[in-house]
Amino acid sequence: MQHPYEKAADEPAAKPAGGTVGPGRLQSAFLAAVYDDGFRALRAATLSACLEGDPRPLTDQAAPRPEPAPMSPSPWRSRAG
């Protein structure tokens, strides 16, 4: 899986996949495959799709997710003091 990864990693450096996945996000997404065999098949299929010109699996797995809005204090909670 190393050679296809390196080949796929070269492209996001020049043009981020889906406009959002650059080399750092690619590395973060694939790091899990190093430590957990359960991720390897999914990441291999993702690499294959990227190398065939389809960035969707990669952007689905590695694109930044919007952070949820911070929760405001409950108006029902009593305030001490």
C-alpha distances in whole Angstrom, upper triangle without the diagonal:
4,6,6,6,9,10,11,12,15,16,17,19,21,22,20,19,22,24,23,19,19,16,18,17,14,13,15,14,10,12,13,10,10,14,14,12,14,12,9,10,12,9,7,10,11,9,10,13,13,12,15,17,18,17,19,16,15,19,20,17,18,21,24,26,30,31,34,38,39,42,45,48,49,53,54,53,56,56,57,60
4,6,5,6,9,10,10,13,15,16,17,20,20,20,19,22,24,22,19,18,15,16,17,13,12,15,14,11,12,14,11,11,14,16,15,17,15,12,14,15,11,10,13,13,10,12,15,14,13,17,18,19,18,21,18,16,20,21,19,18,21,24,27,30,32,35,38,39,42,46,48,50,53,55,53,56,56,57,60
4,5,5,6,9,10,11,13,15,16,18,19,19,18,22,23,23,19,18,15,17,18,14,14,17,16,13,15,17,15,14,18,19,18,20,17,14,15,16,13,11,14,14,10,11,15,13,11,15,17,18,18,20,19,17,20,22,20,20,22,25,28,32,33,37,40,41,44,48,50,52,56,57,56,59,59,60,62
4,5,5,6,8,10,11,13,15,17,17,17,15,19,20,20,17,16,14,16,16,12,13,16,15,12,14,16,14,14,18,19,17,19,16,13,13,14,11,9,11,10,7,8,11,9,8,11,13,14,14,17,15,14,17,19,17,17,20,23,25,29,31,34,38,39,42,46,48,50,54,55,54,57,57,59,61
4,5,5,6,9,10,11,13,15,16,15,14,17,19,18,14,13,11,13,13,9,9,12,11,9,11,13,11,12,16,17,16,17,14,12,13,13,9,9,11,10,7,9,12,10,9,13,14,15,13,16,14,12,15,17,15,14,17,20,23,26,28,31,34,36,39,42,45,47,50,52,51,54,54,55,58
4,5,5,6,9,11,11,13,15,15,14,18,19,18,15,13,10,13,14,10,10,14,14,11,13,16,14,14,18,19,19,21,18,15,17,17,13,12,15,13,10,12,14,12,11,15,15,17,15,18,17,14,17,20,18,16,19,21,25,28,30,33,36,38,41,44,47,49,52,54,53,56,55,57,59
4,5,6,7,10,11,12,13,14,13,17,18,18,15,13,11,15,15,12,13,16,15,13,16,19,17,17,21,22,21,22,19,17,18,17,14,13,14,13,9,11,12,10,8,12,12,14,14,17,16,14,17,19,18,17,19,22,25,28,31,34,37,39,42,45,48,50,54,55,55,58,57,59,61
4,5,6,7,9,11,11,11,10,13,15,15,11,10,9,12,12,9,10,14,13,11,14,17,15,16,20,21,20,21,17,15,16,15,12,11,12,10,7,9,10,7,6,10,10,11,10,13,13,10,13,16,15,14,15,18,22,25,27,31,34,36,39,42,45,47,50,52,51,54,54,56,58
4,6,6,7,9,10,10,10,14,14,14,10,8,6,9,10,7,8,12,12,11,13,16,15,16,19,20,21,21,18,17,18,17,13,13,15,12,10,12,13,10,10,14,13,14,12,15,15,11,13,16,15,13,15,17,21,24,26,29,32,34,37,40,43,45,49,50,50,53,52,54,56
4,6,6,7,9,10,11,15,15,15,12,9,8,12,13,10,11,15,15,14,16,20,19,19,23,24,24,25,22,20,21,20,17,16,18,15,12,14,15,11,11,14,13,15,14,17,17,14,16,19,18,16,17,20,23,26,28,32,34,36,40,43,46,48,51,53,52,55,55,56,58
4,5,5,6,7,8,11,12,12,10,8,8,12,13,11,13,16,15,15,18,21,20,21,24,25,25,26,22,21,21,20,17,17,17,14,12,14,13,9,9,12,11,12,11,14,15,12,14,17,17,15,15,18,22,24,27,30,33,35,38,42,45,47,50,52,52,55,54,56,58
4,5,5,4,6,9,9,9,7,5,6,9,9,8,11,13,13,14,16,19,19,20,23,24,25,25,21,20,21,19,16,17,17,14,12,15,14,10,11,14,12,13,10,13,14,11,11,15,14,12,12,14,18,21,23,27,29,31,35,38,41,43,46,48,48,51,50,52,54
4,6,6,9,12,11,11,9,6,6,9,11,10,11,14,15,16,17,20,21,21,24,26,27,27,23,23,24,22,19,20,20,17,15,18,17,14,14,17,15,16,14,17,18,14,15,18,17,15,15,16,20,22,25,28,31,32,36,39,42,44,47,50,49,52,51,53,54
4,7,9,12,11,12,11,8,9,13,14,13,15,18,18,19,21,24,24,25,28,29,30,30,26,25,26,24,21,22,22,19,17,19,18,14,15,17,15,16,14,17,19,16,16,20,20,17,16,18,22,24,27,30,32,34,38,41,44,46,49,51,51,54,53,55,57
4,6,9,7,9,9,7,10,13,13,12,15,17,17,18,21,23,23,25,28,28,29,29,25,24,25,23,20,21,20,17,16,18,16,12,14,15,12,13,11,14,16,13,13,17,17,15,14,16,19,21,24,28,30,32,36,38,42,44,47,49,49,52,51,53,55
4,6,5,6,5,5,8,10,10,9,13,14,14,16,18,20,21,22,25,26,26,26,22,22,23,20,17,19,19,15,14,17,15,11,14,15,13,13,9,12,14,11,10,13,14,11,10,12,16,18,21,24,26,29,32,35,38,41,43,46,45,48,48,50,52
4,5,6,5,7,9,12,10,9,13,14,13,14,17,19,19,21,24,24,24,24,20,20,20,17,15,16,15,12,12,14,12,8,11,13,10,9,6,8,10,7,7,10,11,10,9,12,15,17,21,24,26,29,32,35,39,40,43,45,45,48,48,50,52
4,5,6,9,12,14,12,12,16,16,15,17,20,21,21,24,26,26,26,25,21,22,22,18,17,18,17,13,14,16,13,11,14,14,11,9,6,7,10,8,6,9,11,10,8,11,13,16,19,22,24,27,30,33,37,38,41,43,43,47,47,49,51
4,6,8,12,13,12,12,16,17,16,18,21,22,23,25,27,28,28,27,24,24,24,21,19,21,20,16,17,19,16,13,16,17,14,13,10,11,13,11,9,12,14,12,9,11,14,15,18,22,24,27,30,32,36,38,41,43,43,46,46,48,50
4,6,10,11,9,10,13,13,13,16,18,19,21,23,25,25,26,25,21,22,23,20,18,20,19,16,16,19,17,14,17,18,15,14,10,11,13,10,7,10,11,9,6,7,10,12,15,19,21,24,27,30,33,35,38,40,40,43,43,45,47
4,7,8,6,6,10,10,10,12,15,16,17,19,21,22,23,22,18,19,20,17,14,17,17,13,13,16,14,12,14,16,14,13,9,10,11,8,6,10,10,6,6,8,11,14,17,20,23,25,28,31,35,37,40,42,41,44,44,46,48
4,6,6,6,9,10,11,12,14,17,18,19,21,22,24,24,20,20,21,19,16,18,18,15,14,17,16,13,15,17,15,15,11,14,14,10,10,13,13,9,9,11,14,17,19,23,25,27,30,33,37,39,42,44,43,46,46,48,49
4,6,5,6,9,10,11,12,15,16,17,19,21,22,22,19,19,20,18,15,17,18,15,13,17,17,13,15,18,16,16,13,16,15,12,12,15,14,10,11,13,17,19,21,25,27,29,32,35,38,41,44,46,45,48,47,49,50
4,5,5,6,9,10,11,13,15,16,18,19,21,22,18,19,21,19,15,18,19,16,15,19,19,16,18,21,19,19,15,17,16,13,13,15,13,10,11,11,15,17,19,22,25,26,29,32,35,38,41,43,42,44,44,45,47
4,5,5,6,9,10,12,14,15,17,18,20,19,16,17,19,16,13,16,17,14,14,17,17,14,17,19,18,17,13,14,13,10,9,12,9,6,7,8,12,15,16,20,22,24,27,30,33,36,39,41,40,43,42,44,46
4,5,5,6,9,11,12,13,16,16,18,18,14,14,16,14,10,13,14,11,10,14,14,11,13,16,15,14,11,13,11,8,9,11,9,7,9,11,14,18,19,23,26,27,30,34,37,39,42,44,43,46,45,47,49
4,5,5,6,9,10,11,13,15,16,17,14,14,16,15,11,13,16,13,12,16,16,14,16,19,18,18,15,16,15,11,13,14,12,9,12,13,16,19,21,24,27,28,31,34,37,39,43,44,43,46,45,47,49
4,6,5,7,10,11,12,13,16,16,13,14,16,14,12,15,16,14,14,18,18,16,18,21,21,19,16,17,15,11,12,13,10,8,11,11,14,17,18,21,24,25,28,31,34,36,39,41,39,42,42,43,45
4,6,6,8,10,12,12,14,13,10,11,13,11,8,12,13,10,11,15,15,13,16,19,18,16,13,14,11,8,10,10,7,6,9,11,13,17,18,21,24,25,28,32,34,36,39,41,40,43,43,44,47
4,5,5,7,10,10,11,12,8,9,11,10,7,9,12,10,10,13,14,13,15,18,18,17,14,15,12,10,12,13,10,9,13,15,17,20,21,24,28,29,32,35,38,39,43,44,43,46,46,47,50
4,5,5,7,9,11,12,9,10,13,13,10,12,15,13,13,17,18,17,18,22,22,21,18,19,16,13,16,16,12,11,15,16,18,21,22,25,28,29,31,35,37,39,42,43,42,45,45,46,48
4,5,5,6,8,9,7,8,12,11,9,12,14,13,14,17,18,18,20,22,23,21,19,19,16,14,16,15,11,12,15,16,17,21,21,24,27,28,30,34,36,37,41,42,40,43,43,45,47
4,6,5,6,7,5,5,9,9,7,9,12,12,12,15,17,16,18,20,22,20,18,19,15,14,16,16,12,13,17,19,20,24,24,27,30,31,33,37,39,41,44,45,44,47,47,48,51
4,6,7,10,8,8,12,12,10,12,15,15,14,17,19,19,20,23,24,23,21,22,18,17,19,19,16,16,19,21,23,26,26,29,32,33,35,39,41,42,46,47,45,48,48,49,52
4,7,9,9,9,13,14,12,14,17,17,17,20,22,22,23,26,27,26,24,24,20,19,21,20,17,17,21,22,23,26,26,28,31,32,34,37,39,40,44,45,43,46,46,47,49
4,5,6,7,11,11,11,13,16,16,17,19,21,21,23,25,26,25,23,22,19,18,20,19,16,17,20,22,22,26,26,28,31,32,33,37,39,40,44,44,43,45,46,47,50
4,5,5,8,10,10,11,14,15,16,17,19,20,22,24,25,24,23,22,18,18,21,20,16,18,22,24,24,28,28,30,34,35,36,40,42,43,46,47,45,49,49,50,53
4,6,7,8,9,11,13,14,15,17,18,20,21,23,24,22,21,20,17,17,19,17,15,17,20,22,22,26,26,28,32,33,34,38,39,40,44,44,43,46,47,48,51
4,6,5,6,9,10,11,12,14,16,16,18,20,21,19,18,17,13,13,16,14,11,13,17,19,19,23,24,26,30,31,33,36,38,39,43,43,43,46,46,48,51
4,5,5,6,9,10,10,12,14,15,16,18,20,18,18,17,14,14,17,16,13,15,18,21,22,26,27,29,33,34,36,40,42,43,47,47,46,50,50,51,54
4,6,5,6,9,10,11,12,14,15,17,19,17,17,16,13,13,17,15,13,16,19,22,23,27,28,30,34,35,37,41,43,44,48,48,48,51,51,53,56
4,5,5,6,9,10,11,12,14,15,17,15,14,13,9,10,13,12,10,12,16,18,19,23,25,27,30,32,34,38,40,41,44,45,45,48,49,51,53
4,5,5,6,9,10,10,12,14,15,14,12,13,9,9,12,12,9,11,14,17,19,22,24,26,30,32,34,38,40,42,45,46,45,49,49,51,53
4,5,5,6,9,10,11,12,14,13,13,14,11,11,14,14,12,14,17,20,22,26,28,30,34,36,38,41,44,45,49,50,49,52,53,54,57
4,5,5,6,9,10,11,13,11,11,11,8,10,13,13,12,14,17,20,21,25,27,29,33,35,37,41,44,45,48,49,49,52,53,55,57
4,5,5,6,9,10,11,9,8,8,5,6,9,10,9,10,13,17,18,22,24,27,30,32,35,38,41,42,46,47,47,50,50,52,55
4,5,5,6,9,10,9,9,11,9,8,11,13,11,12,15,18,20,24,26,29,33,35,37,41,44,45,48,50,49,53,53,55,57
4,5,5,6,9,9,10,11,10,10,14,14,14,15,18,21,23,27,29,32,35,38,40,44,46,48,51,52,52,55,56,58,60
4,5,5,6,5,7,8,7,8,11,12,12,14,16,19,21,24,27,30,33,36,38,42,45,46,49,50,50,54,54,56,59
4,5,5,5,5,8,8,7,10,12,12,12,14,18,20,23,26,29,32,35,37,41,44,45,48,50,50,53,53,55,58
4,5,7,8,12,11,11,14,16,16,16,17,21,24,27,30,33,36,38,41,44,47,49,52,54,54,57,57,59,61
4,6,9,11,11,12,14,16,17,18,19,23,25,28,31,34,37,39,42,45,49,50,53,54,55,58,58,60,63
4,6,9,11,11,12,15,16,16,17,20,23,25,29,31,34,37,40,43,47,48,51,53,53,56,56,59,61
4,6,7,8,10,11,13,14,14,18,20,23,26,28,31,34,37,40,44,45,48,49,50,53,53,56,58
4,6,5,6,9,10,10,11,14,16,19,23,25,28,31,34,37,40,42,45,46,46,50,50,52,55
4,5,5,6,9,10,10,13,15,18,21,23,26,29,32,35,38,39,42,44,44,47,48,50,53
4,6,5,6,9,10,13,15,18,21,23,26,29,31,35,38,39,42,43,43,47,47,50,52
4,5,5,6,8,11,13,17,19,22,25,28,30,34,37,38,41,43,43,46,46,48,51
4,5,5,5,9,10,13,17,19,22,25,28,31,34,36,39,40,40,44,44,46,49
4,6,6,9,10,13,16,18,21,24,26,30,33,34,37,38,39,42,42,45,47
4,6,9,10,14,16,18,22,24,26,30,33,34,37,38,38,42,42,44,47
4,6,9,12,14,17,21,23,25,29,32,34,37,38,38,41,41,43,45
4,6,10,12,15,18,21,24,27,30,32,35,37,37,40,40,42,44
4,7,9,12,15,17,20,24,27,29,32,34,34,37,36,39,41
4,6,9,12,15,17,21,24,26,29,31,30,34,34,36,38
4,6,9,12,15,18,21,23,26,28,28,31,31,34,36
4,6,9,12,15,18,20,23,25,25,28,28,30,32
4,6,9,12,15,17,20,22,22,25,25,28,30
4,6,9,12,14,17,19,20,23,23,25,28
4,6,10,12,15,17,17,20,19,22,24
4,7,8,12,14,13,16,16,19,22
4,6,9,11,11,14,14,17,19
4,6,9,8,10,10,13,16
4,5,5,9,10,13,16
4,6,8,9,13,16
4,6,9,13,15
4,6,9,13
4,6,10
4,6
4
